[in-house]
Amino acid sequence: MDMAFYALPFKSGDRILTSVSKYASNYIAFLQIAERTGATIEVIPNDGCGQVSVEALQGLVDEHVKLIAITHLPTNGGLVNPAIKIGKTARQARILFLLDACQSIGQMPIDVQAIGCDMLSATGRKYLRGPRGTGFLYVRRSILEQLEPPFLDLHAAKWVTKDRYEIRADARRFENWETNYADKIGLGVAIDYALSWGLESIWARISHLSNLLRARLNNIPHVELHDLGVQKCGIITFTVDGQNPQETRRELAKQKTNVSVSLAEYTRIGMDKRGLASVVRASVHYYNSEEEVERLCDFIARLI
């Protein structure tokens, strides 16, 4: 995401439109560029379902908007932002669209042509189940020449004369000479493995398990679900009345059940608006079973 974002030539007066659910690492980059250049960051309001309001986005668009940058699936809940509708708005207004697909790659089918994004970033270690420290960037070929990477080396460019260099004409302009080939191979194997199962099948399985888990949690007294959106993914967030989410995580760990905690500092705008300091995050995948979902809910009921 950084390689694409920092390659854009921002200036004073440029506007960056982003989502309420934007992840901290992304937003910190926006803040740095805003301080350096005088560009401004504006958060697109959510609609009544808690997803990006496409109507509000359309009302914010003007000739000063340089970039629309959206998190597809936030880290702190099951929301799936309407990426295709956002992409349509971006194309109609001729505005670059950068989609953070960190949580959605490997979980659901993704079609950059249908979405209409100009750039898409993803990591390997999440739903793709690849090595940590890997990921990839998609850049639409038609905009490639508009982007100059924030730094260059002998892999990204060629030194043609004493005073001149030429940047690669393909997307490898965003890569470096020094790279971890073993981890890249691991990422490739993870991608092949996901494709061998089929993203449609993976998404159907994740949807089934996440719907089951939400339904079961919703029936447990003193448990509150915090997932937003019309469409929901395999990330389920909740809190237990009177219990700190870190304590819930520790108690579940004693039962050999792995959940994590999403803090307000990860998605500060959305969490602050909702008055949430942290939530328990349970992420289901295709290898999970219905029995594991039931066991998690039984543990939580006994904990209460």
VENRAUR-V525743 format. One line per field, one symbol per residue. ss: DSSP state (A for helix, B for strand, O for the rest). phi: phi as a letter, one per 20 degrees, with the letter a starting at -180 (. if undefined). A space follows every 10 residues. Layout:
# VENRAUR-V525743
ss: ???
phi: ???
This chain:
# VENRAUR-V525743
ss: OAAAAOOOOO OOOOBBBBBO OOOAAAAAAA AAAAAAAOOB BBBBOBOOOO OBOAAAAAAA OOOOBBBBBB BOOOOOOOBO OOAAAAAAAA AAAOOBBBBB OOOOBOOBOO OAAAAOOOBB BBBOOOOOOO OOOOBBBBBO AAAAAAOOOO OOOOOOBBBB BOOBBBBOOO AAAAOOOOOO AAAAAAAAAA AAAAAAAOAA AAAAAAAAAA AAAAAAAAOO OOBBBOOOOO OBOOBBBBBB OOOOAAAAAA AAAAOOOOOB BBBAAAOAAA AAAAOOOBBB BBBOOOOOOA AAAAAAAAAA AAAO
phi: .fffffeeef bgnfddecdg effggfffff ffffffdnfd dceffeefen dgefffgffe fbfefebdcc efcffdregd ffffffffff ffeldfcdde dgeefndbfc cffffnfebb dbdeeeffme ffndrbcdcf gfdgffddgf bcbfeebdee bgdbccfged fffeedfebe fffffgffff fffffffnff ffffffffff ffffffffee gmddecednf ecdeeddbcd gmcfgffgff ffffeldecc cdegffbfff fffemdeabf cddecfefcf fffffgffff ffff
